[in-house]
Structures are given as structure tokens and as C-alpha cells.
Amino acid sequence: MQIVPKQIKQIIVAVILMLSISPAFAQVKHPAKNSKPPVVQVRHAPVSTQVAAFTRIAAQANVSFIFPKGFKEIPAPDNDYFSYDYAMTIPGKDFEIWMQVKSEKENWASYEKARNQPDAQQLANPDSTYIPLAQAQCAAFAGDNPYSPRSIPPDILARYNADNGKSYLLTLRDMQTTKSYKYALLITLQKDHTGIIIAVCFTNEKGPEFFKNMDKASNCLKFKQ
């Protein structure tokens, strides 16, 4: 199925994702006659170990996350080929999202210090590392299957407080780690001197259902102002 630019833009808007997961449920006591105003009791949902760890990692990169309604947490892959910080799925759907967040702050500080030395060598700008990082992941996912990057438009970047970004629509090689999903959309966002976000959305069909599932996660993850 051909993906037109408008559909690619829909995918990009739908994917990238905010970091604070505590849905609150209010329980209101009905007042008796002539009683004081109702008292609201707030009960916070328990935070899983994975979410707590992801929150700390994301905070280091100035990223926020809000867990989207209708999703379920699943173990994030962590092996020699794929190491992600958080993962989730929609129960009953062929759809998953893996997320990885990296802080650039320490690398940028080291870069600034090193390039001011008298004998400084040519160093890679940390703000450009999001591209080779994404390319390495694409190669691991797609193998010999061809793919090409698309630059994320400025108006979309602005929604996520990002400075740069690219998306890659991948035909996946058959792997146990990816549960033999057929396709993936990999999106990488970068904020200067701050951090990198990688989000990978998996599906077996590139049709409207894919866009609909991504839409449910459209306000999950972004850089803070």
C-alpha cells in the first residue's frame, strides 16, 4: 500500500510522545443538609517500576511523558541489537510502540570543553548524533530492505519543542524480538544541547487502523519548553 505525504504527516503527528503517569480518580462525598462543601479525595494509580525508571531517564533529557489511555505497558527490549527504555501496546491490536530517550547534556559539555583545548581534534557535534543513531536502528530493523528518511516539517517539530527530526518507514526483517511485525515507523526528534527521542511504532498493516492507533498516543511524549 502506498503511503502519500499527507499520510506520512499523519503518522508523524500521531507518534511522538509526555512523562508523568498518575491518572487521578476523584471520589466526592455528597454533603448532608447544612454540611460543609464536599471533600474531594484523590487516589493516585500505582506507578510501575518501568515507568519510574523511564521518568528518571526522560527527565535527564528534559522530556515529559503522559501514559496514553487504552495502552498497556509491556517489557522493553534490551539486548545486543535493541535497547529501549519503555514499551507499550494496545491490547487486542497488532500495534506496539518502543521508546528511547537520550540526554545530550553531558556529551555537549564534554564537546565544549574538548574543542576549546589548544590541541583539539575535529569532534562530532552532539546535536548531529540523532541521525547516525537512527540510521543504525533502521539498519538493524530493516536489514537489506530499502528505506529513506523524511525530514519532519518545522510546524510538527514545534509541537514537540524539537529543533530537528526525521522519520523512516521500514519494512522489517523477520525477527523474534520484533514479534515478526511487518512494518515500523521510526521517528527521531532532537533538541539542541538537550536530548534525543526515538519512537518506533510497529504494525502488520499500513492502513487507516495504523493511523488510528497512533492517534491514541499523539500527546504522549515531547520535550519540555
SERO-4910 file (N, C-alpha, C, O; in steps of 0.05 Angstrom, whole numbers):
BEGIN
 pado doro    nc1    nc2    nc3   cac1   cac2   cac3    cc1    cc2    cc3    oc1    oc2    oc3
  Met    A     17    -24      0      0      0      0     17     25      0     36     26     16
  Gln    A     12     45    -18     28     69    -19     21     88      3     -2     92      9
  Ile    A     41    100     15     37    120     36     42    147     24     65    153     17
  Val    A     22    164     21     25    190     10     35    209     31     34    203     55
  Pro    A     47    232     22     58    251     42     39    259     64     47    262     87
  Lys    A     13    263     57     -7    271     77     -9    249     99    -11    256    122
  Gln    A     -8    223     90    -10    201    110     15    200    127     14    195    151
  Ile    A     39    205    114     64    205    129     62    226    151     71    222    173
  Lys    A     51    250    144     49    272    163     31    264    186     35    270    209
  Gln    A      8    249    179    -10    239    199      5    221    219      0    223    243
  Ile    A     22    204    208     36    185    225     55    200    244     56    194    268
  Ile    A     69    220    233     88    234    249     75    249    272     83    248    295
  Val    A     52    262    265     37    277    286     28    258    307     27    265    331
  Ala    A     20    233    299      8    215    317     26    203    337     18    195    359
  Val    A     53    201    330     70    183    346     83    195    371     81    184    392
  Ile    A     95    218    367    115    225    387    103    234    414     81    245    415
  Leu    A    117    229    434    103    226    458    113    239    483    101    236    504
  Met    A     99    249    532    100    267    555    105    250    580     93    229    579
  Leu    A    117    254    601    126    235    621    115    240    649    131    249    666
  Ser    A     91    235    656     81    236    683     56    220    684     35    228    673
  Ile    A     57    197    695     35    178    693     23    173    720     33    157    735
  Ser    A      2    187    726    -12    183    751    -41    191    747    -49    211    758
  Pro    A    -57    175    733    -85    182    730    -98    185    757    -95    167    774
  Ala    A   -112    206    762   -125    211    787   -155    207    785   -167    215    765
  Phe    A   -166    195    805   -194    190    805   -206    204    830   -199    198    852
  Ala    A   -225    221    825   -237    236    847   -261    222    857   -278    213    842
  Gln    A   -263    221    883   -286    209    897   -299    231    913   -286    242    932
  Val    A   -324    238    907   -337    261    920   -357    251    940   -375    235    933
  Lys    A   -356    261    965   -376    254    985   -399    274    982   -395    298    982
  His    A   -423    264    981   -447    282    979   -452    294   1006   -453    279   1026
  Pro    A   -456    320   1007   -459    333   1033   -487    328   1045   -507    326   1031
  Ala    A   -488    326   1071   -514    325   1085   -524    353   1086   -510    372   1079
  Lys    A   -549    356   1094   -562    382   1096   -546    400   1115   -539    392   1137
  Asn    A   -541    425   1106   -526    445   1122   -497    437   1128   -485    447   1146
  Ser    A   -487    418   1112   -459    409   1117   -440    426   1102   -448    444   1086
  Lys    A   -414    422   1106   -393    437   1092   -391    428   1063   -403    407   1056
  Pro    A   -378    443   1046   -375    435   1018   -363    407   1015   -348    399   1033
  Pro    A   -369    393    993   -358    366    990   -328    365    991   -314    383    981
  Val    A   -318    343   1003   -289    339   1005   -281    319    983   -292    298    980
  Val    A   -261    327    967   -252    310    945   -227    294    954   -208    306    964
  Gln    A   -229    268    951   -206    251    958   -194    240    932   -208    230    915
  Val    A   -168    244    929   -154    236    905   -137    212    910   -121    211    928
  Arg    A   -141    192    894   -126    167    896   -109    164    871   -119    164    849
  His    A    -83    162    874    -64    160    852    -59    131    845    -55    114    862
  Ala    A    -60    126    818    -54     99    809    -25     92    815     -8    110    813
  Pro    A    -19     67    822      9     60    827     26     63    802     17     57    780
  Val    A     51     71    806     70     75    784     87     50    783     99     42    803
  Ser    A     89     38    759    105     14    756    135     20    757    143     44    755
  Thr    A    151      0    761    180      3    762    190     13    735    208     30    735
  Gln    A    179      3    713    187     12    686    182     42    682    199     57    672
  Val    A    158     51    690    150     79    687    168     97    704    177    118    695
  Ala    A    173     88    729    191    104    746    218    107    735    230    129    735
  Ala    A    229     86    724    256     87    712    256    104    686    274    120    682
  Phe    A    235    101    670    233    117    646    230    147    652    241    164    638
  Thr    A    215    153    673    211    180    682    238    193    689    243    216    681
  Arg    A    255    179    703    281    189    710    299    194    686    312    215    683
  Ile    A    299    175    667    315    177    643    305    201    626    321    217    616
  Ala    A    279    203    623    268    224    607    273    252    619    279    271    605
  Ala    A    271    253    645    276    279    658    304    289    653    309    313    651
  Gln    A    324    271    651    351    279    646    354    292    618    371    309    614
  Ala    A    336    285    600    336    296    573    315    318    569    309    327    547
  Asn    A    303    327    592    282    348    591    258    339    575    247    355    559
  Val    A    250    315    578    227    303    563    205    297    583    210    288    605
  Ser    A    180    301    574    157    294    590    141    272    577    141    270    552
  Phe    A    127    256    593    112    233    583     86    230    598     86    232    623
  Ile    A     64    226    584     38    220    596     28    194    584     26    191    560
  Phe    A     23    175    601     14    148    591    -13    151    577    -32    161    589
  Pro    A    -15    142    552    -40    145    537    -61    125    545    -56    102    551
  Lys    A    -86    134    545   -109    118    551   -111     95    531   -108     99    507
  Gly    A   -118     71    541   -122     48    524    -98     31    519   -100     11    506
  Phe    A    -75     40    529    -50     25    524    -43      8    549    -54     12    571
  Lys    A    -25    -11    545    -16    -28    566     15    -30    565     26    -33    543
  Glu    A     27    -28    588     56    -30    589     65    -58    583     53    -78    592
  Ile    A     87    -61    568    100    -86    562    130    -84    566    140    -62    567
  Pro    A    144   -106    570    173   -105    574    187    -92    550    181    -99    527
  Ala    A    205    -73    556    220    -61    534    244    -78    527    257    -89    545
  Pro    A    250    -82    501    272    -99    493    299    -87    503    303    -63    502
  Asp    A    317   -104    511    343    -96    520    363   -118    514    367   -136    530
  Asn    A    374   -117    490    394   -138    482    416   -125    465    418   -100    465
  Asp    A    432   -141    452    455   -131    437    447   -113    414    463    -97    404
  Tyr    A    423   -117    404    414   -103    380    394    -80    386    395    -59    373
  Phe    A    377    -84    405    357    -64    411    356    -60    441    351    -78    457
  Ser    A    360    -35    449    359    -28    477    341     -3    480    349     19    474
  Tyr    A    316     -8    489    297     14    492    289     18    521    291     -1    537
  Asp    A    280     42    527    274     49    555    245     42    563    241     36    587
  Tyr    A    227     42    544    199     37    552    184     27    527    191     33    504
  Ala    A    163     11    532    147     -1    510    118     -4    519    113     -9    543
  Met    A    100     -3    500     72     -7    507     57    -16    482     67    -14    460
  Thr    A     33    -27    487     17    -38    465    -12    -32    471    -19    -23    493
  Ile    A    -29    -35    450    -58    -34    454    -68    -62    455    -66    -77    435
  Pro    A    -79    -71    477    -89    -99    479   -108   -106    456   -127    -91    450
  Gly    A   -103   -129    444   -121   -138    423   -114   -127    395   -128   -133    376
  Lys    A    -94   -110    393    -86    -98    368    -58   -106    360    -41   -111    378
  Asp    A    -52   -108    334    -25   -113    325    -11    -86    323     -7    -74    302
  Phe    A     -3    -76    347      9    -49    348     25    -46    374     16    -52    396
  Glu    A     50    -37    371     67    -32    394     83     -6    389     87      2    366
  Ile    A     92      6    411    110     29    410    133     24    429    129     17    452
  Trp    A    157     27    418    181     26    435    193     55    436    193     69    416
  Met    A    203     62    459    214     89    462    242     89    475    248     73    492
  Gln    A    258    107    465    285    111    476    291    140    478    285    156    460
  Val    A    302    149    501    308    177    505    337    179    514    346    164    531
  Lys    A    352    198    502    380    201    509    385    231    515    377    248    500
  Ser    A    399    236    537    407    264    543    433    271    528    451    254    525
  Glu    A    434    295    518    458    305    504    475    323    523    496    331    515
  Lys    A    465    328    547    477    348    564    506    342    571    524    360    568
  Glu    A    512    318    579    540    311    586    558    311    561    580    321    562
  Asn    A    547    300    539    563    299    514    569    328    505    590    333    494
  Trp    A    549    345    508    553    373    499    574    387    516    590    402    506
  Ala    A    573    382    542    592    395    560    621    385    553    639    401    553
  Ser    A    623    359    548    650    348    541    659    359    514    683    365    510
  Tyr    A    641    362    495    647    373    469    657    402    471    677    409    458
  Glu    A    643    418    487    651    446    490    678    448    503    695    465    496
  Lys    A    683    431    523    709    432    537    731    423    518    753    435    518
  Ala    A    726    401    503    748    390    486    755    408    463    778    411    456
  Arg    A    735    421    451    741    437    427    755    463    434    765    477    416
  Asn    A    755    470    459    770    495    467    799    489    476    813    507    483
  Gln    A    806    464    475    834    457    481    852    465    458    844    464    435
  Pro    A    877    472    464    896    481    443    901    459    422    904    465    398
  Asp    A    902    434    430    907    412    411    881    397    404    882    373    399
  Ala    A    859    410    404    833    398    400    831    385    372    839    398    352
  Gln    A    821    361    371    816    348    345    788    353    336    771    363    351
  Gln    A    783    347    311    756    351    300    737    332    314    740    307    312
  Leu    A    716    342    327    697    326    342    670    328    329    663    348    317
  Ala    A    654    307    332    627    307    322    609    323    340    610    320    364
  Asn    A    594    341    328    575    357    344    553    339    356    540    325    341
  Pro    A    550    339    382    529    321    394    501    326    384    485    307    384
  Asp    A    495    350    374    469    355    363    463    341    337    440    340    328
  Ser    A    484    330    325    480    316    299    479    286    302    475    271    283
  Thr    A    483    276    327    485    247    331    458    232    328    458    208    326
  Tyr    A    436    247    328    410    234    325    407    220    298    392    201    295
  Ile    A    422    230    277    420    218    251    433    191    249    420    172    242
  Pro    A    459    188    256    471    162    255    459    142    275    458    118    270
  Leu    A    449    152    298    435    135    317    410    123    304    405     99    307
  Ala    A    394    139    291    370    129    278    377    111    254    364     90    251
  Gln    A    398    117    239    406    101    217    415     73    226    409     53    212
  Ala    A    429     72    248    438     46    259    414     29    267    413      5    262
  Gln    A    393     41    279    369     27    286    354     18    262    344     -5    261
  Cys    A    352     35    242    338     27    217    352      3    204    338    -15    195
  Ala    A    378      3    203    392    -20    191    387    -45    207    385    -67    195
  Ala    A    386    -43    234    381    -67    250    353    -77    246    348   -102    245
  Phe    A    334    -60    243    306    -68    239    301    -78    211    288    -99    207
  Ala    A    311    -64    191    304    -70    163    322    -89    149    315   -101    129
  Gly    A    347    -92    158    366   -109    144    372    -98    116    379    -75    114
  Asp    A    368   -114     96    373   -106     68    349    -92     55    352    -83     32
  Asn    A    327    -90     69    304    -76     58    310    -46     56    319    -34     75
  Pro    A    304    -34     33    310     -5     29    292     13     46    269      5     52
  Tyr    A    302     36     53    286     56     67    299     83     61    322     85     53
  Ser    A    284    104     66    294    131     62    283    149     83    260    146     91
  Pro    A    298    169     91    289    188    112    271    210    101    274    217     78
  Arg    A    254    220    117    238    244    111    243    264    134    241    257    157
  Ser    A    249    288    127    252    309    147    225    317    158    206    319    143
  Ile    A    224    320    184    199    328    197    195    358    194    213    373    200
  Pro    A    171    366    184    167    395    179    169    412    204    164    402    226
  Pro    A    177    437    201    180    455    224    156    457    242    158    459    267
  Asp    A    132    458    230    108    461    247    103    437    265     93    440    287
  Ile    A    111    413    255    108    389    271    130    389    293    124    382    316
  Leu    A    154    397    286    175    399    306    167    418    329    173    412    352
  Ala    A    154    440    322    147    460    342    127    448    362    127    456    385
  Arg    A    110    429    353     91    417    372    104    402    394     93    398    416
  Tyr    A    128    392    388    143    376    407    168    390    418    185    377    430
  Asn    A    169    416    413    191    433    423    219    422    414    238    424    428
  Ala    A    219    410    390    244    399    379    256    417    358    242    434    346
  Asp    A    282    414    354    296    431    333    300    416    307    300    428    286
  Asn    A    303    390    309    307    373    285    293    347    288    286    338    310
  Gly    A    289    333    265    276    307    267    273    294    239    272    308    219
  Lys    A    273    268    240    269    252    215    251    228    221    249    219    244
  Ser    A    238    219    200    221    194    202    230    174    181    239    182    159
  Tyr    A    227    149    187    235    127    169    213    106    169    206     95    190
  Leu    A    201    101    146    181     80    143    196     54    135    208     53    113
  Leu    A    194     34    151    211     10    148    195    -15    142    173    -19    153
  Thr    A    205    -31    124    196    -59    120    215    -76    136    239    -77    130
  Leu    A    205    -90    156    222   -104    175    231   -131    166    216   -145    152
  Arg    A    254   -139    174    262   -167    171    249   -183    193    242   -173    214
  Asp    A    245   -208    188    230   -225    206    248   -232    230    269   -245    227
  Met    A    240   -223    254    256   -227    278    238   -233    301    216   -223    303
  Gln    A    248   -250    319    233   -257    343    230   -233    362    209   -230    374
  Thr    A    251   -217    363    250   -193    381    227   -175    374    214   -163    391
  Thr    A    222   -171    348    201   -153    339    175   -168    335    156   -157    323
  Lys    A    173   -193    344    149   -209    343    139   -212    314    115   -215    309
  Ser    A    157   -212    295    151   -215    267    132   -194    256    118   -199    236
  Tyr    A    132   -171    268    117   -149    256    128   -143    228    152   -147    223
  Lys    A    111   -134    210    119   -130    182    131   -102    177    149    -99    161
  Tyr    A    119    -82    191    127    -54    185    132    -39    211    123    -47    232
  Ala    A    147    -17    208    151      1    231    155     29    220    166     33    198
  Leu    A    147     48    236    154     76    231    172     85    253    164     85    277
  Leu    A    196     92    246    216    102    266    218    132    264    222    143    242
  Ile    A    214    145    286    216    174    287    237    183    307    238    172    329
  Thr    A    254    201    299    274    212    318    271    242    319    268    255    298
  Leu    A    271    253    343    270    281    348    294    290    364    303    275    382
  Gln    A    304    314    359    327    324    372    323    353    381    312    369    366
  Lys    A    331    359    406    330    387    416    359    395    422    373    382    437
  Asp    A    367    417    411    395    426    413    405    427    442    391    438    459
  His    A    429    416    446    442    417    472    426    402    494    433    405    517
  Thr    A    406    387    486    387    376    507    384    346    505    391    332    524
  Gly    A    373    336    483    369    307    482    358    297    456    353    312    437
  Ile    A    353    271    455    344    257    431    321    238    439    323    225    460
  Ile    A    300    237    423    278    218    427    277    200    403    278    210    380
  Ile    A    274    174    407    269    155    386    243    140    393    241    129    415
  Ala    A    224    140    375    199    125    379    195    107    355    197    116    332
  Val    A    190     81    360    186     62    338    158     50    341    152     38    362
  Cys    A    141     53    321    114     42    321    113     18    302    120     20    279
  Phe    A    103     -4    312    102    -29    297     73    -36    289     54    -31    304
  Thr    A     71    -48    265     44    -55    255     47    -77    234     69    -82    224
  Asn    A     26    -91    229     25   -110    207     10   -100    182     11   -112    161
  Glu    A     -4    -77    186    -18    -64    164    -13    -34    164    -14    -22    186
  Lys    A     -8    -23    141     -2      6    139    -27     22    132    -25     44    120
  Gly    A    -50     12    139    -75     25    132    -86     44    153    -71     51    172
  Pro    A   -111     52    151   -124     71    170   -122     62    199   -120     79    217
  Glu    A   -123     36    204   -122     26    232    -96     34    245    -95     40    269
  Phe    A    -74     34    229    -48     42    240    -49     71    248    -40     78    270
  Phe    A    -60     88    231    -62    117    238    -80    121    263    -73    137    280
  Lys    A   -101    106    264   -120    108    287   -106    101    313   -109    114    333
  Asn    A    -91     79    313    -77     70    337    -55     91    345    -52     96    369
  Met    A    -42    102    325    -22    122    331    -34    147    342    -23    161    359
  Asp    A    -58    153    333    -72    177    342    -77    176    372    -77    197    385
  Lys    A    -81    152    382    -86    149    411    -62    156    428    -64    161    452
  Ala    A    -39    156    415    -14    163    430     -3    190    422     21    195    427
  Ser    A    -19    207    410     -9    231    397      1    252    417     15    270    409
  Asn    A     -7    250    443      2    270    462     19    259    484     18    268    507
  Cys    A     34    238    478     48    224    499     76    236    506     82    240    529
  Leu    A     91    241    486    120    246    491    129    271    476    124    275    453
  Lys    A    143    290    491    154    313    478    175    326    496    176    320    520
  Phe    A    190    344    485    209    360    500    195    381    516    175    392    506
  Lys    A    204    387    539    194    410    555    204    436    543    224    436    528
  Gln    A    190    457    548    198    483    538    225    492    550    235    513    544
***
